[in-house]
Structures are given as structure tokens and as C-alpha cells.
Amino acid sequence: MFDLLTVLVRSDLSKDVEVLVLRHENQILRRQLGDRPRWGHADRLWLAALSRLIRRRRWAEVFPLTPATILR
């Protein structure tokens, strides 16, 4: 919860840089993994909740999975 409050008070530039770093790290980890990660129920619930905050047309840019995977 404290992490969420910290993010809310940070500048947009700081948030944008963190997003870019995390996306790059995610790409590196996926290359090393070689296979698609398996999403647990808690992972799907968290991503479904976050998906409500982003316009549907941007989902492909933001989420590493399709809406059908979230809803499954």
C-alpha cells in the first residue's frame, strides 16, 4: 500500500522512466525464460484490476497478455 502512495506523489517523468526500465527488464527476462510465463489467479486478478485504469486500445502496449487471458 505504501508503494502505491509513493507512486501517486512522484513526477510523471520519474514514473515514465520506471515504466521504461521495467518494460526492458521484462523483455530481457522473457528472452531468458524462452517460454510464456504462467499466470496465477492472483496475477490475473491484479492485472484485471489494473486494466480498468487503461483504455482498451492501449492494452496491447501495456499488458503482456490478451484480455481473454485476463478473463480466463
N, CA, C, O and CB atoms as a CASP TS submission, in Angstrom:
PFRMAT TS
TARGET T0000
AUTHOR 0000-0000-0000
METHOD Language model
MODEL 1
PARENT N/A
ATOM      1  N   MET     1       0.822  -1.191   0.000  1.00  0.00           N
ATOM      2  CA  MET     1       0.000   0.000   0.000  1.00  0.00           C
ATOM      3  C   MET     1       0.866   1.255   0.000  1.00  0.00           C
ATOM      4  O   MET     1       0.552   2.233  -0.677  1.00  0.00           O
ATOM      5  CB  MET     1      -0.935  -0.002   1.202  1.00  0.00           C
ATOM      6  N   PHE     2       1.947   1.222   0.756  1.00  0.00           N
ATOM      7  CA  PHE     2       2.851   2.367   0.804  1.00  0.00           C
ATOM      8  C   PHE     2       3.465   2.624  -0.569  1.00  0.00           C
ATOM      9  O   PHE     2       3.655   3.775  -0.964  1.00  0.00           O
ATOM     10  CB  PHE     2       3.955   2.139   1.848  1.00  0.00           C
ATOM     11  N   ASP     3       3.777   1.546  -1.298  1.00  0.00           N
ATOM     12  CA  ASP     3       4.338   1.693  -2.644  1.00  0.00           C
ATOM     13  C   ASP     3       3.370   2.432  -3.561  1.00  0.00           C
ATOM     14  O   ASP     3       3.786   3.266  -4.365  1.00  0.00           O
ATOM     15  CB  ASP     3       4.680   0.317  -3.238  1.00  0.00           C
ATOM     16  N   LEU     4       2.090   2.127  -3.443  1.00  0.00           N
ATOM     17  CA  LEU     4       1.084   2.792  -4.266  1.00  0.00           C
ATOM     18  C   LEU     4       1.038   4.288  -3.953  1.00  0.00           C
ATOM     19  O   LEU     4       0.963   5.108  -4.869  1.00  0.00           O
ATOM     20  CB  LEU     4      -0.302   2.155  -4.043  1.00  0.00           C
ATOM     21  N   LEU     5       1.081   4.644  -2.697  1.00  0.00           N
ATOM     22  CA  LEU     5       1.074   6.058  -2.318  1.00  0.00           C
ATOM     23  C   LEU     5       2.329   6.774  -2.816  1.00  0.00           C
ATOM     24  O   LEU     5       2.272   7.928  -3.240  1.00  0.00           O
ATOM     25  CB  LEU     5       0.959   6.200  -0.795  1.00  0.00           C
ATOM     26  N   THR     6       3.451   6.077  -2.758  1.00  0.00           N
ATOM     27  CA  THR     6       4.699   6.657  -3.242  1.00  0.00           C
ATOM     28  C   THR     6       4.615   6.967  -4.730  1.00  0.00           C
ATOM     29  O   THR     6       5.055   8.026  -5.176  1.00  0.00           O
ATOM     30  CB  THR     6       5.870   5.714  -2.966  1.00  0.00           C
ATOM     31  N   VAL     7       4.053   6.047  -5.489  1.00  0.00           N
ATOM     32  CA  VAL     7       3.920   6.242  -6.936  1.00  0.00           C
ATOM     33  C   VAL     7       2.998   7.414  -7.246  1.00  0.00           C
ATOM     34  O   VAL     7       3.255   8.167  -8.185  1.00  0.00           O
ATOM     35  CB  VAL     7       3.390   4.966  -7.605  1.00  0.00           C
ATOM     36  N   LEU     8       1.943   7.579  -6.481  1.00  0.00           N
ATOM     37  CA  LEU     8       0.981   8.650  -6.741  1.00  0.00           C
ATOM     38  C   LEU     8       1.570  10.046  -6.567  1.00  0.00           C
ATOM     39  O   LEU     8       1.109  10.986  -7.214  1.00  0.00           O
ATOM     40  CB  LEU     8      -0.205   8.496  -5.831  1.00  0.00           C
ATOM     41  N   VAL     9       2.571  10.203  -5.716  1.00  0.00           N
ATOM     42  CA  VAL     9       3.121  11.532  -5.476  1.00  0.00           C
ATOM     43  C   VAL     9       4.367  11.815  -6.325  1.00  0.00           C
ATOM     44  O   VAL     9       4.874  12.936  -6.302  1.00  0.00           O
ATOM     45  CB  VAL     9       3.457  11.686  -4.006  1.00  0.00           C
ATOM     46  N   ARG    10       4.864  10.837  -7.063  1.00  0.00           N
ATOM     47  CA  ARG    10       6.056  11.053  -7.880  1.00  0.00           C
ATOM     48  C   ARG    10       5.722  11.789  -9.166  1.00  0.00           C
ATOM     49  O   ARG    10       4.567  11.829  -9.590  1.00  0.00           O
ATOM     50  CB  ARG    10       6.726   9.725  -8.203  1.00  0.00           C
ATOM     51  N   SER    11       6.743  12.372  -9.782  1.00  0.00           N
ATOM     52  CA  SER    11       6.548  13.125 -11.019  1.00  0.00           C
ATOM     53  C   SER    11       6.266  12.179 -12.171  1.00  0.00           C
ATOM     54  O   SER    11       6.601  10.995 -12.114  1.00  0.00           O
ATOM     55  CB  SER    11       7.777  13.994 -11.331  1.00  0.00           C
ATOM     56  N   ASP    12       5.644  12.713 -13.221  1.00  0.00           N
ATOM     57  CA  ASP    12       5.341  11.921 -14.409  1.00  0.00           C
ATOM     58  C   ASP    12       6.607  11.405 -15.074  1.00  0.00           C
ATOM     59  O   ASP    12       6.640  10.267 -15.540  1.00  0.00           O
ATOM     60  CB  ASP    12       4.536  12.744 -15.400  1.00  0.00           C
ATOM     61  N   LEU    13       7.645  12.223 -15.124  1.00  0.00           N
ATOM     62  CA  LEU    13       8.895  11.797 -15.752  1.00  0.00           C
ATOM     63  C   LEU    13       9.490  10.607 -15.004  1.00  0.00           C
ATOM     64  O   LEU    13       9.943   9.642 -15.620  1.00  0.00           O
ATOM     65  CB  LEU    13       9.905  12.962 -15.793  1.00  0.00           C
ATOM     66  N   SER    14       9.486  10.680 -13.702  1.00  0.00           N
ATOM     67  CA  SER    14      10.008   9.589 -12.895  1.00  0.00           C
ATOM     68  C   SER    14       9.222   8.296 -13.143  1.00  0.00           C
ATOM     69  O   SER    14       9.807   7.220 -13.258  1.00  0.00           O
ATOM     70  CB  SER    14       9.964   9.963 -11.409  1.00  0.00           C
ATOM     71  N   LYS    15       7.915   8.411 -13.224  1.00  0.00           N
ATOM     72  CA  LYS    15       7.074   7.239 -13.486  1.00  0.00           C
ATOM     73  C   LYS    15       7.336   6.684 -14.881  1.00  0.00           C
ATOM     74  O   LYS    15       7.423   5.469 -15.063  1.00  0.00           O
ATOM     75  CB  LYS    15       5.588   7.597 -13.331  1.00  0.00           C
ATOM     76  N   ASP    16       7.459   7.565 -15.859  1.00  0.00           N
ATOM     77  CA  ASP    16       7.716   7.129 -17.236  1.00  0.00           C
ATOM     78  C   ASP    16       9.041   6.388 -17.347  1.00  0.00           C
ATOM     79  O   ASP    16       9.134   5.366 -18.027  1.00  0.00           O
ATOM     80  CB  ASP    16       7.712   8.329 -18.183  1.00  0.00           C
ATOM     81  N   VAL    17      10.063   6.907 -16.676  1.00  0.00           N
ATOM     82  CA  VAL    17      11.373   6.255 -16.704  1.00  0.00           C
ATOM     83  C   VAL    17      11.281   4.877 -16.041  1.00  0.00           C
ATOM     84  O   VAL    17      11.840   3.905 -16.550  1.00  0.00           O
ATOM     85  CB  VAL    17      12.441   7.135 -15.992  1.00  0.00           C
ATOM     86  N   GLU    18      10.592   4.794 -14.930  1.00  0.00           N
ATOM     87  CA  GLU    18      10.447   3.498 -14.260  1.00  0.00           C
ATOM     88  C   GLU    18       9.716   2.498 -15.151  1.00  0.00           C
ATOM     89  O   GLU    18      10.098   1.329 -15.216  1.00  0.00           O
ATOM     90  CB  GLU    18       9.697   3.663 -12.930  1.00  0.00           C
ATOM     91  N   VAL    19       8.686   2.942 -15.827  1.00  0.00           N
ATOM     92  CA  VAL    19       7.942   2.058 -16.740  1.00  0.00           C
ATOM     93  C   VAL    19       8.861   1.548 -17.845  1.00  0.00           C
ATOM     94  O   VAL    19       8.841   0.361 -18.169  1.00  0.00           O
ATOM     95  CB  VAL    19       6.724   2.800 -17.356  1.00  0.00           C
ATOM     96  N   LEU    20       9.663   2.433 -18.421  1.00  0.00           N
ATOM     97  CA  LEU    20      10.581   2.012 -19.482  1.00  0.00           C
ATOM     98  C   LEU    20      11.610   1.005 -18.969  1.00  0.00           C
ATOM     99  O   LEU    20      11.916   0.026 -19.650  1.00  0.00           O
ATOM    100  CB  LEU    20      11.295   3.227 -20.077  1.00  0.00           C
ATOM    101  N   VAL    21      12.137   1.242 -17.783  1.00  0.00           N
ATOM    102  CA  VAL    21      13.103   0.306 -17.197  1.00  0.00           C
ATOM    103  C   VAL    21      12.445  -1.053 -16.963  1.00  0.00           C
ATOM    104  O   VAL    21      13.025  -2.088 -17.292  1.00  0.00           O
ATOM    105  CB  VAL    21      13.672   0.866 -15.866  1.00  0.00           C
ATOM    106  N   LEU    22      11.249  -1.054 -16.400  1.00  0.00           N
ATOM    107  CA  LEU    22      10.558  -2.312 -16.120  1.00  0.00           C
ATOM    108  C   LEU    22      10.179  -3.055 -17.397  1.00  0.00           C
ATOM    109  O   LEU    22      10.254  -4.283 -17.443  1.00  0.00           O
ATOM    110  CB  LEU    22       9.314  -2.047 -15.291  1.00  0.00           C
ATOM    111  N   ARG    23       9.775  -2.326 -18.429  1.00  0.00           N
ATOM    112  CA  ARG    23       9.464  -2.976 -19.715  1.00  0.00           C
ATOM    113  C   ARG    23      10.705  -3.628 -20.308  1.00  0.00           C
ATOM    114  O   ARG    23      10.640  -4.742 -20.828  1.00  0.00           O
ATOM    115  CB  ARG    23       8.879  -1.955 -20.714  1.00  0.00           C
ATOM    116  N   HIS    24      11.824  -2.940 -20.229  1.00  0.00           N
ATOM    117  CA  HIS    24      13.064  -3.501 -20.765  1.00  0.00           C
ATOM    118  C   HIS    24      13.477  -4.738 -19.960  1.00  0.00           C
ATOM    119  O   HIS    24      13.871  -5.756 -20.530  1.00  0.00           O
ATOM    120  CB  HIS    24      14.195  -2.441 -20.746  1.00  0.00           C
ATOM    121  N   GLU    25      13.382  -4.640 -18.658  1.00  0.00           N
ATOM    122  CA  GLU    25      13.707  -5.784 -17.813  1.00  0.00           C
ATOM    123  C   GLU    25      12.788  -6.966 -18.132  1.00  0.00           C
ATOM    124  O   GLU    25      13.234  -8.112 -18.169  1.00  0.00           O
ATOM    125  CB  GLU    25      13.592  -5.402 -16.323  1.00  0.00           C
ATOM    126  N   ASN    26      11.527  -6.687 -18.359  1.00  0.00           N
ATOM    127  CA  ASN    26      10.564  -7.716 -18.703  1.00  0.00           C
ATOM    128  C   ASN    26      10.949  -8.408 -20.017  1.00  0.00           C
ATOM    129  O   ASN    26      10.865  -9.632 -20.120  1.00  0.00           O
ATOM    130  CB  ASN    26       9.160  -7.113 -18.807  1.00  0.00           C
ATOM    131  N   GLN    27      11.365  -7.638 -21.005  1.00  0.00           N
ATOM    132  CA  GLN    27      11.798  -8.216 -22.275  1.00  0.00           C
ATOM    133  C   GLN    27      13.011  -9.122 -22.090  1.00  0.00           C
ATOM    134  O   GLN    27      13.077 -10.203 -22.675  1.00  0.00           O
ATOM    135  CB  GLN    27      12.123  -7.110 -23.277  1.00  0.00           C
ATOM    136  N   ILE    28      13.958  -8.687 -21.285  1.00  0.00           N
ATOM    137  CA  ILE    28      15.157  -9.493 -21.025  1.00  0.00           C
ATOM    138  C   ILE    28      14.776 -10.808 -20.354  1.00  0.00           C
ATOM    139  O   ILE    28      15.255 -11.870 -20.751  1.00  0.00           O
ATOM    140  CB  ILE    28      16.159  -8.713 -20.142  1.00  0.00           C
ATOM    141  N   LEU    29      13.929 -10.741 -19.355  1.00  0.00           N
ATOM    142  CA  LEU    29      13.523 -11.945 -18.639  1.00  0.00           C
ATOM    143  C   LEU    29      12.741 -12.904 -19.534  1.00  0.00           C
ATOM    144  O   LEU    29      12.898 -14.120 -19.423  1.00  0.00           O
ATOM    145  CB  LEU    29      12.687 -11.572 -17.428  1.00  0.00           C
ATOM    146  N   ARG    30      11.911 -12.376 -20.409  1.00  0.00           N
ATOM    147  CA  ARG    30      11.168 -13.243 -21.337  1.00  0.00           C
ATOM    148  C   ARG    30      12.102 -13.944 -22.306  1.00  0.00           C
ATOM    149  O   ARG    30      11.901 -15.116 -22.626  1.00  0.00           O
ATOM    150  CB  ARG    30      10.130 -12.432 -22.116  1.00  0.00           C
ATOM    151  N   ARG    31      13.117 -13.242 -22.773  1.00  0.00           N
ATOM    152  CA  ARG    31      14.095 -13.876 -23.664  1.00  0.00           C
ATOM    153  C   ARG    31      14.800 -15.017 -22.953  1.00  0.00           C
ATOM    154  O   ARG    31      15.022 -16.075 -23.541  1.00  0.00           O
ATOM    155  CB  ARG    31      15.124 -12.847 -24.165  1.00  0.00           C
ATOM    156  N   GLN    32      15.151 -14.811 -21.696  1.00  0.00           N
ATOM    157  CA  GLN    32      15.854 -15.835 -20.933  1.00  0.00           C
ATOM    158  C   GLN    32      14.943 -17.012 -20.595  1.00  0.00           C
ATOM    159  O   GLN    32      15.388 -18.159 -20.553  1.00  0.00           O
ATOM    160  CB  GLN    32      16.423 -15.237 -19.657  1.00  0.00           C
ATOM    161  N   LEU    33      13.685 -16.725 -20.358  1.00  0.00           N
ATOM    162  CA  LEU    33      12.732 -17.761 -19.990  1.00  0.00           C
ATOM    163  C   LEU    33      12.446 -18.681 -21.171  1.00  0.00           C
ATOM    164  O   LEU    33      12.357 -19.899 -21.014  1.00  0.00           O
ATOM    165  CB  LEU    33      11.435 -17.134 -19.480  1.00  0.00           C
ATOM    166  N   GLY    34      12.305 -18.093 -22.343  1.00  0.00           N
ATOM    167  CA  GLY    34      12.086 -18.874 -23.549  1.00  0.00           C
ATOM    168  C   GLY    34      10.663 -19.353 -23.743  1.00  0.00           C
ATOM    169  O   GLY    34      10.260 -19.601 -24.879  1.00  0.00           O
ATOM    170  N   ASP    35       9.893 -19.492 -22.693  1.00  0.00           N
ATOM    171  CA  ASP    35       8.525 -19.942 -22.785  1.00  0.00           C
ATOM    172  C   ASP    35       7.629 -18.882 -22.157  1.00  0.00           C
ATOM    173  O   ASP    35       8.095 -18.015 -21.419  1.00  0.00           O
ATOM    174  CB  ASP    35       8.340 -21.319 -22.096  1.00  0.00           C
ATOM    175  N   ARG    36       6.354 -18.964 -22.456  1.00  0.00           N
ATOM    176  CA  ARG    36       5.427 -17.996 -21.881  1.00  0.00           C
ATOM    177  C   ARG    36       5.236 -18.261 -20.390  1.00  0.00           C
ATOM    178  O   ARG    36       5.107 -19.413 -19.975  1.00  0.00           O
ATOM    179  CB  ARG    36       4.073 -18.045 -22.611  1.00  0.00           C
ATOM    180  N   PRO    37       5.219 -17.209 -19.590  1.00  0.00           N
ATOM    181  CA  PRO    37       5.008 -17.408 -18.156  1.00  0.00           C
ATOM    182  C   PRO    37       3.579 -17.867 -17.873  1.00  0.00           C
ATOM    183  O   PRO    37       2.666 -17.579 -18.647  1.00  0.00           O
ATOM    184  CB  PRO    37       5.309 -16.114 -17.386  1.00  0.00           C
ATOM    185  N   ARG    38       3.394 -18.559 -16.795  1.00  0.00           N
ATOM    186  CA  ARG    38       2.055 -18.989 -16.378  1.00  0.00           C
ATOM    187  C   ARG    38       1.535 -18.000 -15.340  1.00  0.00           C
ATOM    188  O   ARG    38       2.235 -17.652 -14.389  1.00  0.00           O
ATOM    189  CB  ARG    38       2.076 -20.452 -15.800  1.00  0.00           C
ATOM    190  N   TRP    39       0.305 -17.558 -15.538  1.00  0.00           N
ATOM    191  CA  TRP    39      -0.285 -16.567 -14.660  1.00  0.00           C
ATOM    192  C   TRP    39      -1.160 -17.266 -13.630  1.00  0.00           C
ATOM    193  O   TRP    39      -2.007 -18.090 -13.975  1.00  0.00           O
ATOM    194  CB  TRP    39      -1.099 -15.533 -15.464  1.00  0.00           C
ATOM    195  N   GLY    40      -0.950 -16.931 -12.376  1.00  0.00           N
ATOM    196  CA  GLY    40      -1.781 -17.475 -11.299  1.00  0.00           C
ATOM    197  C   GLY    40      -3.045 -16.643 -11.131  1.00  0.00           C
ATOM    198  O   GLY    40      -3.212 -15.599 -11.762  1.00  0.00           O
ATOM    199  N   HIS    41      -3.934 -17.130 -10.261  1.00  0.00           N
ATOM    200  CA  HIS    41      -5.198 -16.418 -10.038  1.00  0.00           C
ATOM    201  C   HIS    41      -4.960 -15.005  -9.495  1.00  0.00           C
ATOM    202  O   HIS    41      -5.624 -14.059  -9.919  1.00  0.00           O
ATOM    203  CB  HIS    41      -6.085 -17.208  -9.066  1.00  0.00           C
ATOM    204  N   ALA    42      -4.032 -14.864  -8.575  1.00  0.00           N
ATOM    205  CA  ALA    42      -3.741 -13.542  -8.000  1.00  0.00           C
ATOM    206  C   ALA    42      -3.160 -12.606  -9.070  1.00  0.00           C
ATOM    207  O   ALA    42      -3.458 -11.411  -9.082  1.00  0.00           O
ATOM    208  CB  ALA    42      -2.753 -13.673  -6.807  1.00  0.00           C
ATOM    209  N   ASP    43      -2.331 -13.157  -9.966  1.00  0.00           N
ATOM    210  CA  ASP    43      -1.766 -12.348 -11.050  1.00  0.00           C
ATOM    211  C   ASP    43      -2.876 -11.829 -11.969  1.00  0.00           C
ATOM    212  O   ASP    43      -2.888 -10.656 -12.342  1.00  0.00           O
ATOM    213  CB  ASP    43      -0.739 -13.173 -11.863  1.00  0.00           C
ATOM    214  N   ARG    44      -3.790 -12.704 -12.322  1.00  0.00           N
ATOM    215  CA  ARG    44      -4.903 -12.314 -13.197  1.00  0.00           C
ATOM    216  C   ARG    44      -5.802 -11.275 -12.537  1.00  0.00           C
ATOM    217  O   ARG    44      -6.256 -10.330 -13.181  1.00  0.00           O
ATOM    218  CB  ARG    44      -5.730 -13.542 -13.581  1.00  0.00           C
ATOM    219  N   LEU    45      -6.049 -11.463 -11.253  1.00  0.00           N
ATOM    220  CA  LEU    45      -6.889 -10.512 -10.521  1.00  0.00           C
ATOM    221  C   LEU    45      -6.251  -9.129 -10.495  1.00  0.00           C
ATOM    222  O   LEU    45      -6.926  -8.125 -10.726  1.00  0.00           O
ATOM    223  CB  LEU    45      -7.136 -11.005  -9.089  1.00  0.00           C
ATOM    224  N   TRP    46      -4.957  -9.075 -10.216  1.00  0.00           N
ATOM    225  CA  TRP    46      -4.228  -7.809 -10.169  1.00  0.00           C
ATOM    226  C   TRP    46      -4.238  -7.132 -11.539  1.00  0.00           C
ATOM    227  O   TRP    46      -4.503  -5.934 -11.638  1.00  0.00           O
ATOM    228  CB  TRP    46      -2.779  -8.037  -9.698  1.00  0.00           C
ATOM    229  N   LEU    47      -3.949  -7.898 -12.601  1.00  0.00           N
ATOM    230  CA  LEU    47      -3.931  -7.325 -13.947  1.00  0.00           C
ATOM    231  C   LEU    47      -5.330  -6.891 -14.395  1.00  0.00           C
ATOM    232  O   LEU    47      -5.474  -5.878 -15.080  1.00  0.00           O
ATOM    233  CB  LEU    47      -3.355  -8.336 -14.943  1.00  0.00           C
ATOM    234  N   ALA    48      -6.346  -7.642 -14.017  1.00  0.00           N
ATOM    235  CA  ALA    48      -7.715  -7.253 -14.354  1.00  0.00           C
ATOM    236  C   ALA    48      -8.081  -5.935 -13.686  1.00  0.00           C
ATOM    237  O   ALA    48      -8.712  -5.074 -14.298  1.00  0.00           O
ATOM    238  CB  ALA    48      -8.706  -8.350 -13.937  1.00  0.00           C
ATOM    239  N   ALA    49      -7.681  -5.784 -12.428  1.00  0.00           N
ATOM    240  CA  ALA    49      -7.965  -4.527 -11.719  1.00  0.00           C
ATOM    241  C   ALA    49      -7.233  -3.364 -12.376  1.00  0.00           C
ATOM    242  O   ALA    49      -7.807  -2.290 -12.557  1.00  0.00           O
ATOM    243  CB  ALA    49      -7.560  -4.636 -10.232  1.00  0.00           C
ATOM    244  N   LEU    50      -5.978  -3.570 -12.731  1.00  0.00           N
ATOM    245  CA  LEU    50      -5.212  -2.504 -13.378  1.00  0.00           C
ATOM    246  C   LEU    50      -5.730  -2.195 -14.782  1.00  0.00           C
ATOM    247  O   LEU    50      -5.641  -1.058 -15.245  1.00  0.00           O
ATOM    248  CB  LEU    50      -3.741  -2.888 -13.445  1.00  0.00           C
ATOM    249  N   SER    51      -6.264  -3.198 -15.447  1.00  0.00           N
ATOM    250  CA  SER    51      -6.756  -2.984 -16.812  1.00  0.00           C
ATOM    251  C   SER    51      -7.917  -1.997 -16.846  1.00  0.00           C
ATOM    252  O   SER    51      -8.158  -1.355 -17.869  1.00  0.00           O
ATOM    253  CB  SER    51      -7.189  -4.310 -17.429  1.00  0.00           C
ATOM    254  N   ARG    52      -8.631  -1.874 -15.740  1.00  0.00           N
ATOM    255  CA  ARG    52      -9.749  -0.928 -15.681  1.00  0.00           C
ATOM    256  C   ARG    52      -9.264   0.523 -15.724  1.00  0.00           C
ATOM    257  O   ARG    52     -10.044   1.435 -16.001  1.00  0.00           O
ATOM    258  CB  ARG    52     -10.572  -1.164 -14.411  1.00  0.00           C
ATOM    259  N   LEU    53      -7.979   0.731 -15.451  1.00  0.00           N
ATOM    260  CA  LEU    53      -7.426   2.085 -15.415  1.00  0.00           C
ATOM    261  C   LEU    53      -6.843   2.523 -16.752  1.00  0.00           C
ATOM    262  O   LEU    53      -6.455   3.680 -16.910  1.00  0.00           O
ATOM    263  CB  LEU    53      -6.363   2.175 -14.352  1.00  0.00           C
ATOM    264  N   ILE    54      -6.778   1.607 -17.714  1.00  0.00           N
ATOM    265  CA  ILE    54      -6.148   1.902 -19.001  1.00  0.00           C
ATOM    266  C   ILE    54      -7.161   1.681 -20.116  1.00  0.00           C
ATOM    267  O   ILE    54      -7.924   0.715 -20.096  1.00  0.00           O
ATOM    268  CB  ILE    54      -4.884   1.019 -19.223  1.00  0.00           C
ATOM    269  N   ARG    55      -7.157   2.578 -21.077  1.00  0.00           N
ATOM    270  CA  ARG    55      -8.070   2.433 -22.208  1.00  0.00           C
ATOM    271  C   ARG    55      -7.786   1.144 -22.962  1.00  0.00           C
ATOM    272  O   ARG    55      -6.632   0.755 -23.142  1.00  0.00           O
ATOM    273  CB  ARG    55      -7.958   3.636 -23.152  1.00  0.00           C
ATOM    274  N   ARG    56      -8.831   0.501 -23.391  1.00  0.00           N
ATOM    275  CA  ARG    56      -8.719  -0.808 -24.029  1.00  0.00           C
ATOM    276  C   ARG    56      -7.808  -0.779 -25.247  1.00  0.00           C
ATOM    277  O   ARG    56      -7.090  -1.748 -25.492  1.00  0.00           O
ATOM    278  CB  ARG    56     -10.088  -1.308 -24.430  1.00  0.00           C
ATOM    279  N   ARG    57      -7.817   0.287 -26.006  1.00  0.00           N
ATOM    280  CA  ARG    57      -6.986   0.336 -27.219  1.00  0.00           C
ATOM    281  C   ARG    57      -5.489   0.360 -26.892  1.00  0.00           C
ATOM    282  O   ARG    57      -4.671   0.106 -27.777  1.00  0.00           O
ATOM    283  CB  ARG    57      -7.351   1.568 -28.054  1.00  0.00           C
ATOM    284  N   ARG    58      -5.113   0.659 -25.647  1.00  0.00           N
ATOM    285  CA  ARG    58      -3.709   0.680 -25.237  1.00  0.00           C
ATOM    286  C   ARG    58      -3.260  -0.613 -24.574  1.00  0.00           C
ATOM    287  O   ARG    58      -2.086  -0.751 -24.232  1.00  0.00           O
ATOM    288  CB  ARG    58      -3.470   1.826 -24.300  1.00  0.00           C
ATOM    289  N   TRP    59      -4.172  -1.564 -24.387  1.00  0.00           N
ATOM    290  CA  TRP    59      -3.834  -2.791 -23.683  1.00  0.00           C
ATOM    291  C   TRP    59      -2.644  -3.506 -24.311  1.00  0.00           C
ATOM    292  O   TRP    59      -1.770  -3.989 -23.591  1.00  0.00           O
ATOM    293  CB  TRP    59      -5.027  -3.713 -23.653  1.00  0.00           C
ATOM    294  N   ALA    60      -2.593  -3.581 -25.612  1.00  0.00           N
ATOM    295  CA  ALA    60      -1.502  -4.312 -26.281  1.00  0.00           C
ATOM    296  C   ALA    60      -0.143  -3.683 -25.974  1.00  0.00           C
ATOM    297  O   ALA    60       0.864  -4.390 -25.927  1.00  0.00           O
ATOM    298  CB  ALA    60      -1.732  -4.342 -27.804  1.00  0.00           C
ATOM    299  N   GLU    61      -0.103  -2.390 -25.769  1.00  0.00           N
ATOM    300  CA  GLU    61       1.150  -1.705 -25.447  1.00  0.00           C
ATOM    301  C   GLU    61       1.574  -1.943 -23.998  1.00  0.00           C
ATOM    302  O   GLU    61       2.764  -1.943 -23.684  1.00  0.00           O
ATOM    303  CB  GLU    61       1.010  -0.208 -25.705  1.00  0.00           C
ATOM    304  N   VAL    62       0.601  -2.143 -23.130  1.00  0.00           N
ATOM    305  CA  VAL    62       0.865  -2.165 -21.698  1.00  0.00           C
ATOM    306  C   VAL    62       0.944  -3.583 -21.132  1.00  0.00           C
ATOM    307  O   VAL    62       1.861  -3.900 -20.375  1.00  0.00           O
ATOM    308  CB  VAL    62      -0.203  -1.389 -20.974  1.00  0.00           C
ATOM    309  N   PHE    63      -0.001  -4.424 -21.493  1.00  0.00           N
ATOM    310  CA  PHE    63      -0.105  -5.741 -20.883  1.00  0.00           C
ATOM    311  C   PHE    63       0.564  -6.814 -21.725  1.00  0.00           C
ATOM    312  O   PHE    63       0.470  -6.795 -22.953  1.00  0.00           O
ATOM    313  CB  PHE    63      -1.555  -6.095 -20.659  1.00  0.00           C
ATOM    314  N   PRO    64       1.244  -7.758 -21.063  1.00  0.00           N
ATOM    315  CA  PRO    64       1.935  -8.826 -21.775  1.00  0.00           C
ATOM    316  C   PRO    64       1.016  -9.971 -22.169  1.00  0.00           C
ATOM    317  O   PRO    64       1.493 -11.047 -22.529  1.00  0.00           O
ATOM    318  CB  PRO    64       3.055  -9.353 -20.933  1.00  0.00           C
ATOM    319  N   LEU    65      -0.282  -9.760 -22.106  1.00  0.00           N
ATOM    320  CA  LEU    65      -1.231 -10.815 -22.415  1.00  0.00           C
ATOM    321  C   LEU    65      -2.485 -10.206 -23.014  1.00  0.00           C
ATOM    322  O   LEU    65      -2.651  -8.987 -23.032  1.00  0.00           O
ATOM    323  CB  LEU    65      -1.569 -11.637 -21.159  1.00  0.00           C
ATOM    324  N   THR    66      -3.352 -11.055 -23.497  1.00  0.00           N
ATOM    325  CA  THR    66      -4.582 -10.576 -24.119  1.00  0.00           C
ATOM    326  C   THR    66      -5.695 -10.468 -23.073  1.00  0.00           C
ATOM    327  O   THR    66      -5.604 -11.064 -22.000  1.00  0.00           O
ATOM    328  CB  THR    66      -5.010 -11.514 -25.272  1.00  0.00           C
ATOM    329  N   PRO    67      -6.737  -9.711 -23.391  1.00  0.00           N
ATOM    330  CA  PRO    67      -7.867  -9.620 -22.457  1.00  0.00           C
ATOM    331  C   PRO    67      -8.482 -10.991 -22.169  1.00  0.00           C
ATOM    332  O   PRO    67      -8.971 -11.222 -21.064  1.00  0.00           O
ATOM    333  CB  PRO    67      -8.937  -8.682 -23.016  1.00  0.00           C
ATOM    334  N   ALA    68      -8.466 -11.894 -23.136  1.00  0.00           N
ATOM    335  CA  ALA    68      -9.029 -13.226 -22.904  1.00  0.00           C
ATOM    336  C   ALA    68      -8.242 -13.969 -21.815  1.00  0.00           C
ATOM    337  O   ALA    68      -8.821 -14.726 -21.035  1.00  0.00           O
ATOM    338  CB  ALA    68      -9.029 -14.044 -24.217  1.00  0.00           C
ATOM    339  N   THR    69      -6.950 -13.756 -21.767  1.00  0.00           N
ATOM    340  CA  THR    69      -6.127 -14.398 -20.743  1.00  0.00           C
ATOM    341  C   THR    69      -6.467 -13.849 -19.365  1.00  0.00           C
ATOM    342  O   THR    69      -6.524 -14.594 -18.387  1.00  0.00           O
ATOM    343  CB  THR    69      -4.632 -14.196 -21.043  1.00  0.00           C
ATOM    344  N   ILE    70      -6.689 -12.556 -19.295  1.00  0.00           N
ATOM    345  CA  ILE    70      -7.057 -11.948 -18.017  1.00  0.00           C
ATOM    346  C   ILE    70      -8.402 -12.508 -17.535  1.00  0.00           C
ATOM    347  O   ILE    70      -8.567 -12.825 -16.357  1.00  0.00           O
ATOM    348  CB  ILE    70      -7.127 -10.401 -18.149  1.00  0.00           C
ATOM    349  N   LEU    71      -9.347 -12.623 -18.454  1.00  0.00           N
ATOM    350  CA  LEU    71     -10.683 -13.060 -18.066  1.00  0.00           C
ATOM    351  C   LEU    71     -10.768 -14.554 -17.798  1.00  0.00           C
ATOM    352  O   LEU    71     -11.670 -15.003 -17.090  1.00  0.00           O
ATOM    353  CB  LEU    71     -11.666 -12.689 -19.132  1.00  0.00           C
ATOM    354  N   ARG    72      -9.852 -15.325 -18.349  1.00  0.00           N
ATOM    355  CA  ARG    72      -9.887 -16.785 -18.197  1.00  0.00           C
ATOM    356  C   ARG    72      -9.780 -17.192 -16.777  1.00  0.00           C
ATOM    357  O   ARG    72      -9.794 -18.385 -16.474  1.00  0.00           O
ATOM    358  CB  ARG    72      -8.792 -17.433 -18.978  1.00  0.00           C
TER
END
